[in-house]
Amino acid sequence: MKKEPVIGITSSFVRQTLNTEGVYVHRDYHRAILTAGGIPIILPPAPLHVIPSYLEMCDGFILSGGEDIDPMHYGQSPHDKLGPVFPERDEFELRLTASILEQKKPLLAICRGLQLINVSLGGTLWQDLPSQANSSILHSQSSQRSVPTHQVTLVGHSRLAKIIQETTVNVNSLHHQGIETLGKGLTAVGHSPDDLIEAVEMEGDVFVVGVQWHPESMVPESIEMCRLFSHFIHSVPVF
């Protein structure tokens, strides 16, 4: 009997008060995975020797959103609009990403996750889109996170366009950083109207897709985002 695929979701730490700390990831991630038929597991940032155990335990992975990535990882000095960074998470997720790609495990990279996979492959980021890229689009929306606020155009022959069965899609937007130069091995397959890279993928049989928006928060209302999660879950081999 085929088991449901186990999906590891990266996370961050949050401190609400001096005596209240926790591992945090938005609940929409695990809800979207459950809706698509997977089993979600939250992966706290951990010492690097834990990574092989995470890889053995999980059939596929989601790199989740969160803090800015320290620009030291792509050879830049901090911009004055750089947000909070979490060095332990950066180090852990960069090594985890390299291991996922090496072991050819399915990977869905979301928001910070898209930026992280780009940095892990030698790419760079805009540290602050409003002040550096002079964009006419508000990429950090103030409306509810499930509400789409701008359009993304997809390359027609891309894996992502075939999955969601559209070449244009309305997306939400909750970020102030973005891809500047593309990492080695990635193909840009989606752009917003201001020409920011909004989606990437890698060639090959293994599912490796990154999106700048938050598809998990558009499930189940958006049929396109439901298709994305469903395809991701069904692409995950289980044993």
Secondary structure, DSSP 8 states (H G I E B T S, - for coil): -----EEEEE-EEEEEETTEEEEE--HHHHHHHHHHT-EEEEE----GGGHHHHHHH-SEEEE---SB--GGGGT----TT---B-HHHHHHHHHHHHHHHHTT--EEEETHHHHHHHHHTT-EEES-HHHHT--SS-SB--S-TTS--EEEEE-TTSHHHHHHT-SEEEE--B-S-EEEE--TT-EEEEE-TT--EEEEE-SSSS-EEEESS-GGGGTTT-HHHHHHHHHHHHTS---
